[in-house]
């Protein structure tokens, strides 16, 4: 917990302590299919537009972590590669404090075909205030030309403060889904 946004050095030190730790939950990879029982599940799905240009812009935005550039949430390092094993810190501001949360990318989705998909799923490490997984996915359905942004998450508290303030945590999780979708819609609205 920090009173101001942590510095890059503080975040780097935090991630160094998390680098070799295991995931903080047993259901690693479950966001690729069906979320396990015993977690809160959140799903946000929004149509971004139509056409391959929108799909390519949305996929590029995911590669740049733009779904996290929300002011009250960010990711570090900002240029982290979307590849299995990469560790990032999700930095969030809530109730007057900044929080650091460690995640590791579990899998990457990069499929072409009648429905093309790009995205990734990451899981929480012990330094995360929640325990679980989140998947960010862009889908392009060539049959109807639609492009969708889909977030699927399952989580439960992993820290005494998240247990204590769980109603607030749940509101913030819903807010993240809305704001992340709005950020992706903004990116795609610029596509001609």
C-alpha positions in Angstrom: 0.0 0.0 0.0 1.3 3.4 -1.0 0.0 7.0 -0.4 1.2 8.0 -3.9 1.8 6.1 -7.1 4.9 3.9 -6.6 8.0 4.7 -8.5 9.4 2.5 -11.3 12.2 1.4 -8.9 9.7 0.4 -6.2 7.6 -1.6 -8.7 10.8 -3.3 -10.1 11.9 -4.3 -6.6 8.4 -5.6 -5.9 8.3 -7.7 -9.1 11.8 -9.1 -8.3 10.4 -10.5 -5.1 7.6 -12.2 -7.0 9.5 -13.5 -10.0 10.2 -17.1 -8.8 7.0 -17.6 -6.8 4.2 -19.9 -7.8 0.7 -18.9 -8.7 -1.5 -18.1 -5.7 -4.3 -20.5 -6.6 -4.6 -24.1 -7.9 -6.7 -23.6 -11.0 -4.0 -22.2 -13.3 -5.2 -21.9 -16.9 -8.9 -22.2 -16.2 -9.8 -18.9 -17.8 -9.0 -20.4 -21.2 -12.2 -22.6 -20.8 -14.5 -22.7 -17.8 -13.9 -20.8 -14.5 -13.7 -23.1 -11.5 -16.2 -23.3 -8.7 -15.6 -21.2 -5.6 -14.6 -17.9 -7.2 -16.5 -14.8 -8.1 -16.7 -14.7 -11.9 -16.8 -11.5 -14.0 -17.4 -11.2 -17.7 -17.4 -8.1 -19.8 -18.1 -8.3 -23.5 -18.5 -5.4 -25.8 -18.6 -5.0 -29.6 -15.8 -2.8 -30.8 -16.9 -2.4 -34.4 -16.6 -4.3 -37.6 -13.8 -5.3 -40.0 -10.3 -6.5 -40.0 -8.9 -3.0 -39.5 -10.8 -2.8 -36.2 -9.5 -6.2 -35.2 -5.9 -5.3 -36.0 -6.2 -2.0 -34.0 -7.7 -3.8 -31.0 -5.0 -6.5 -31.1 -2.3 -3.9 -31.3 -3.9 -2.1 -28.3 -3.8 -5.3 -26.2 -0.1 -5.7 -27.1 0.4 -2.2 -25.7 -1.6 -2.9 -22.6 -4.0 0.0 -23.4 -6.9 -1.8 -21.7 -5.0 -0.8 -18.4 -4.2 2.8 -19.2 -7.1 4.1 -17.1 -5.6 6.7 -14.8 -6.6 4.8 -11.6 -5.1 1.5 -13.0 -1.9 0.9 -14.9 0.5 -1.9 -15.7 4.3 -2.0 -15.3 6.4 -2.4 -17.2 4.3 -0.6 -19.8 6.1 -2.3 -22.7 5.9 -5.8 -21.3 5.8 -8.4 -24.0 2.6 -10.5 -24.4 4.2 -13.9 -23.9 4.0 -16.8 -21.6 5.9 -16.3 -18.3 6.1 -12.5 -18.4 5.5 -11.0 -15.0 3.7 -7.6 -14.6 2.5 -5.4 -11.8 -1.0 -4.1 -12.0 -1.0 -0.8 -10.2 -4.3 0.4 -8.9 -5.7 3.3 -6.8 -8.5 2.7 -4.4 -9.8 4.3 -1.2 -6.9 6.8 -1.3 -4.1 4.3 -1.6 -2.1 2.8 -4.5 -1.8 -1.0 -4.5 0.7 -3.2 -6.3 -0.5 -6.6 -7.6 1.7 -9.2 -9.3 0.6 -11.3 -12.2 2.2 -13.8 -14.7 1.0 -14.4 -18.2 -0.1 -18.1 -18.4 -1.0 -18.4 -22.1 -1.3 -16.4 -25.3 -4.1 -16.8 -27.8 -3.3 -16.1 -31.4 -5.7 -17.9 -33.7 -6.7 -17.2 -37.3 -9.7 -18.7 -39.1 -13.4 -18.0 -39.5 -13.1 -16.6 -36.0 -9.7 -15.0 -35.3 -8.7 -14.4 -31.7 -5.9 -12.5 -30.0 -5.3 -12.1 -26.3 -3.8 -13.6 -23.2 -4.6 -14.8 -19.7 -2.7 -14.0 -16.6 -2.8 -15.4 -13.1 -2.1 -13.9 -9.7 1.1 -14.4 -7.7 1.3 -14.2 -3.9 1.9 -10.4 -4.1 -1.6 -9.8 -5.5 -4.5 -8.7 -3.3 -6.8 -11.1 -5.1 -6.3 -14.7 -6.1 -7.4 -15.9 -9.6 -7.1 -15.2 -13.3 -8.1 -12.8 -16.0 -8.3 -13.2 -19.7 -8.3 -10.4 -22.3 -9.4 -11.4 -25.7 -10.2 -9.8 -29.1 -12.4 -11.8 -31.4 -13.1 -11.2 -35.1 -16.0 -13.2 -36.6 -15.5 -13.1 -40.3 -19.0 -14.4 -41.0 -20.7 -11.2 -39.7 -17.6 -9.0 -39.7 -18.0 -8.2 -35.9 -15.1 -7.5 -33.6 -15.5 -8.1 -29.8 -13.5 -7.4 -26.7 -14.0 -10.0 -24.0 -12.8 -10.0 -20.4 -13.3 -13.1 -18.3 -12.0 -13.2 -14.7 -12.4 -15.4 -11.7 -11.2 -14.3 -8.3 -11.4 -14.4 -4.5 -9.7 -12.4 -1.8 -6.0 -13.1 -1.1 -5.4 -10.3 1.5 -7.1 -9.4 4.8 -8.0 -5.9 3.5 -9.7 -7.4 0.4 -11.7 -9.7 2.6 -12.6 -6.8 4.9 -13.6 -4.5 2.1 -14.9 -7.1 -0.4 -18.0 -5.1 -1.4 -15.7 -2.2 -2.4 -13.4 -4.7 -4.2 -16.3 -6.1 -6.2 -17.4 -2.6 -7.3 -13.8 -1.9 -8.4 -13.7 -5.1 -10.4 -17.0 -4.1 -12.2 -15.6 -0.6 -12.7 -12.4 -2.0 -14.3 -14.5 -4.0 -16.8 -16.5 -0.9 -17.8 -13.5 1.4 -18.0 -11.3 -1.1 -19.8 -14.0 -1.6 -22.4 -14.4 2.1 -22.8 -10.6 2.4 -23.4 -10.8 -0.3 -26.1 -13.8 1.3 -27.7 -11.9 4.6 -27.9 -9.0 3.0 -29.6 -11.3 1.4 -32.2 -13.3 4.5 -32.8 -10.2 6.0 -34.4 -10.1 3.3 -37.1 -11.3 4.5 -40.5 
